[in-house]
Amino acid sequence: MLNTDGDIGRHITIGNYILENWKIPTNDIFSHTMTGERLVPHEWLAQLIFGGIHKLAGLGGVVFLVSFLIALTFTLTFREMQNRGVFRLVALLTTFLAAFASNLHWLTRPHVFTFLFTAVWTYQLGSKSAKWWQFPLIMLLWANTHGAFIAGFAIWLAFFAGWCWDFLLKRETKSTGLRLVQIGVYSLFATLINPVGWRLWDTSVGYFGSRFLIDKTIEYQSPNFHVSGTWPFLVMLVLFLLAHGFNGKLKTHEAFLLVGWGALSLYNARNIPIFAVVTAPYLGYLLQENIKNSPFANRMEQNFARIEQELGGYGFNLIAIILILTTALQNPANRFSPRAFPVDAANWLESNPQQGRMFNFFTWGGYLLYRLWPEQQVFIDGQTDFYGEALSREYVQVESLQPGWEDILAKYNVDWVITQSGQPLEDALLENGWDVAYQDETAVILVEP
């Protein structure tokens, strides 16, 4: 979870700043390229939590928190299927499949809160007993935790579209539609309760207007089914087709959600976890419809129920504790890998601080903030929605040695560079007279003569 990207370093750094100063930053103080520019803190609450957990329990605490949020999400998924009368074994296997489908995006980043809020929001919308006022409260927390709160409104829209269709066919009542409108309006107003008001929407939606940023971000590209990590998602799609084709019936809003999030996930792999959380109960229900009359399936359900009763209802809890303890014993320490991040180079920089402004490898931006800020500001980090297309293009221009790359370094008064060892940028800088101040197998630091 820690070593796929370094964004958690930035989140911890900002969280620590909020804790130490009792202030949410709304202007950039973390980069020298965008200092003073308006910063929309759309993840400030998650960053505050990450910073607090890190102070208490270090990186291991952060990993445990993220693992707990993921586990809680899929516990809710399992319980939702049980509420729909799905057999325990079917519910358990479907939950595992959904979890495996989502694990291509299991990272120590604020989006794991969206996993949980998606589950709570969707399952509560489908519950007749849920109170309307619960939804603005959920959205208030979601909007201050992660920018993907807009997924909640996409889910609401599917429910509302389903109601409209059913109402026209006289299968739904007007009161249901009025309740959905009430939920949507009050939840929309709840999103405005944040440090920057309506600008939160501008940032969350505006990012998708940049074709360049989306094309350059791997997680926003379509899933590659030649990679094994996407196969569970593919299996879910196939099972949906089979289960619905043989037997089963979805509600109108469930069909909208299945088709809508399925299409979004095929277009953009980042949506696969939301697809898995939203639709797993529907898949469990459809599978259940196909086997509910099977004597074998019914015997299995009776056996599972008996075992769970004999264990006092704590059978799955015991399994979870055993798995957690086993994992903890196998991985007693969580840390950034020196092969993935410039750990040794950062150690050297702490003892040999460089003067002036740096240019850094994009993926390392968050980690370098974690290690070197506030003494050093980064050139860029993973918060591309803030840095925008213009600076991102300039970064790519330097990293790929496109014509005029030297002018970009001069424009931002770059005095030293930290990048991957053995890359073309290192050779180009050496040819231009720059000196190597430090180098290991992962990172090289070059200084302007």
HUKAMO-V652985 format. One record per helix or strand of 2 or more residues. SS is the DSSP state (H for helix, E for strand). FROM is the first residue (numbers start at 1). TO is the last residue. Records with the same first field share a line. If there is no record, write none. Layout:
SS = FROM-TO + FROM-TO
This chain:
H = 7-21 + 44-83 + 88-105 + 111-125 + 133-143 + 147-168 + 174-190 + 199-209 + 211-216 + 218-220 + 228-246 + 252-267 + 269-291 + 295-310 + 315-330 + 343-351 + 362-372 + 384-399 + 405-411 + 424-431
E = 357-360 + 414-420 + 435-439 + 443-447
